[in-house]
Amino acid sequence: MRILVVQNNRNAPAGLVGDALAEFGATLVTVAADEGEALPTTPEGYHGLLVLGGPQDAWNDGQGPHFPQVMELIRAFAAEERPVMGICLGAQLAARAFGARVYRHSVAEIGVGAVRLFNAASDDPLLGGLAPELHMVQWHYDTFEFPEGAVPLAWSEACMRQAFRLGRNLYAFQFHPEADAAIVRGWAEKFGVDSRERNRAILDGLDAALERHLPAAEAVARTISRRWLDLVIERAA
């Protein structure tokens, strides 16, 4: 299975999700779209689409001139029922691609936090059977409205829109299932002095939070990745 991976920043790679997909037999074709690498114009040759995170605002094409093409690809894959997974910025672009508003949230959600599943997730192909409360990496300043027809799947105290499914094969996750400890520490190191001081308590407790919660979060990432790839295989059969 060939998966097109849209990378929006080299500091936000496919991480745990990419590792799991490759382990389960997928071939990942990564395009560094933010660095000017050409995106394909159609889904031809790919069985699924993974759109990753990044520091840009999904509502600002000035920060991401490639965003309109990414959204065209999201719509094209979805129209052909080829599975799509959007993570953080990728989730926001998926929401925007289908007409939903993306905007600056009232609070930033940084570090490791509790994500709770809606009842609709209990029999979801990706999230069914998971614990009702997960502790996942968060690193975002924006949020989105749910697109029309979307099934809300997860929420948190700080941000009610943590995950949704649109149709059968498009998934969007505001949290970061792909983030391992090295990725998260890399994001923390990018903070300027002012941001570091504002988030001092979170940063001081980050290593302990990762040590406590990342093993379970990694298991969630593997489960989500395997089940999403099952959708890819089923659709391609």
Helices and strands as residue ranges (DSSP letters): E 2-7, H 15-23, E 27-32, G 33-35, E 48-51, H 67-79, E 84-87, H 89-97, E 102-117, G 119-123, E 133-144, E 151-155, E 163-166, E 170-173, H 181-189, H 193-198, H 200-204, H 206-236
